[in-house]
Amino acid sequence: MSNIELLTCHEVMRLTGIRSRTTIWRRIRRGAFPHPIDIGGGRIRWRSTDIEEWIEALPQRSY
C-alpha cells in the first residue's frame, strides 16, 4: 500500500479550491466528487489519492 493520507474536509477545501462544505456535499450527491470514508466516531476523511485523481481528471481550459 502506498502512502495514502486521510484528509479532513478543510484540507480537501484547501486543495481543491472549493469554498464550502455544502458545495462538496452537493457534488458528492450528484456523483461529481469522491465519496469520503467513515473512520468511526462520527469522523469522515477523504483518501488523498481519490482527491488527486479527481483533480487530474478535471478538464483543462484553453484560451
Secondary structure, DSSP 8 states (H G I E B T S, - for coil): -----EE-HHHHHHHH----HHHHHHHHHHT-S---EEEETTEEEEEHHHHHHHHHHS-----
